[in-house]
Amino acid sequence: MRKRKRLLKRTLSLVLLLGALAVPALAADDGTTGDSAAAGSSEAASEAASDAASEAASDAASEAASDAASDAAAAAQEAYTKIMEQLDAASKKYDGDTVVATVNGTEVTWKLCYYLIASMTSQFIRYTMAIPDFTTDTGDGTTLQDAMREALEARMKYYTVPAAEADKRGLAETVDAEVETQWNSIVEQYGGVDALMEAMESAYLDEPTYRLLLRSNAAFNAIMEDTYGANGEKLSEADILAWANDNNYVRCKHILFLTKNDDGTDMTDEEKAEVRKEAETTLEELRALESDRETMMARFDERMAEADDPGMTNFPDGYIFTDDQMVQEFEDGARALADYEISDIVESSYGYHIILRLPLDPDGKTLSQDSGTGDYMTLRADAANELFNNMLIDWINNAEVEWKGDFGTMDYNELFTVPEEPAAKSANVWMYVAIAALVVIVALAAVLLGRKKPAETEETETSETAEVTTDETEKTETVEKTETEDVPETEPEKAATETEAPAEAEGETKTEEDE
């Protein structure tokens, strides 16, 4: 009967729009992460490898398929490794305690900012196995970078404004106690602080930042209970009904005469005709009882229990729904009725309906479900959640973000760009310098030894060779002089020239020539 369920997650509708959760899910026992960028990329790598492997290995007997699966898995792992290098390098570009912005005066550090950036980026990574190009046009004249910055500011507000509001309302003690309870529970879940710290690090978090996120979640609950009650207990019936009417809520029961077979196929026209005849007979019976409402409603409930909609088992007092939650024919038929009025036969893709509209019940079950328990929520709880969410959205819309330095205009493509092996390049430079220095030392040693005992020289067209013999050993060192009297250019000596080898070396070499 229901076209879809309307999930009103407790206090979180705005965040769902932003693609975030109030409290991030850290690493599970298998080492994956939830809201973190590491989670998205790890999961995507695993899924990509698994999918590729499954597809390639469809013929288990085929060696080629096995090789293809192995290659795909290796490629996915390589892509994942590269992504992780980019994410890790980006997180370290600034000190985690650096204040990048304020929200209504509350400081936002780079640690929180980057966690939010990485968690949003992970949504793209999850499906593409690549860092997105933030210059991409989103279709409305703005870039992905513009959308990223807008969402980032909204999420920064989301994690700071409610906690500040709770403090203003004198709820700090309640909030802090809840944070401590949540923290201890999470520590226990992970088997100790060390394991939790490791999980947080993999998610680009630290304890202060994670506690801030927990505090935001605790602030929602504290403000909700303080304003409306945990489930709307502080709302009056008049307030609830006014809200429900403004949001087009309807309550009704129905008797369903199904025209579908058990396998989901449609009945034949002849079978449908028989079902419709049964529906018409039931409608005539109920119409005859309309003058006695109590008797009519009792008979309606009896026939409803005998009918084909199992959903009414969960909703014996009737469905409470709003726009687009039921099939259109059913919704239109219900809205056309006054309270306690019975419809004519309404035909939908499910079959034939006889609908009885009823007054709204503030404590009746709606189609919304509690995100934590999965239980159906009441109209009262729906109203409280919606009113709280509207208040939260108003706070966020009116909060002011002030960026520090260039953080507000940050180029996200540049942020995720990793320089090509900077450490290796630096190491190579110093290696060449060391080799050059060694060459200089050897040349100096040769000169000094040559001064102690001059060698006989033999001229050639392009060079002179000096043989130097010590008293302890008979070691021959060859020093060549070109027509321009330069030291011969080997690769190490070229590097020495490029890094400006000491002038003293050149001077000592020339001294030998003069002698």
Secondary structure, DSSP 8 states (H G I E B T S, - for coil): -BS------TT-HHHHHHT--SS-----TTS--SSSHHHHHHHHHHHHHHHHHHHHTSSTT-HHHHHHHHHHHHHHHHHHHHHHHHHHHHHTSS-TT-EEEEETTEEEEHHHHHHHHHHHHHHHHHHHSS---TT-B-SSS-BHHHHHHHHHHHHHHHTTHHHHHHHHTT-HHHHHHHHHHHHHHHHHHHTSHHHHHHHHHHTT--HHHHHHHHHHHHHHHHHHHHHT-TTSTTS-HHHHHHHHHHTT-EEEEEEEEE-B-TTS-B--HHHHHHHHHHHHHHHHHHHTTTTSHHHHHHHHHHHHHHSS-THHHH-TT-EEE-TTSB-HHHHHHHHTS-TT-B---EE-SSEEEEEEEE---TTSEEEEE-TTT--EEEHHHHHHHHHHHHHHHHHHHH--EEE-TTGGG--HHHHT---SSHHHHHHHHHHHHHHHHHHHHHHHHHHHHHHHS---EEE-SS-EEE----SS----------TT------HHHHHHHHTT--HHHHHHHHHHHH-
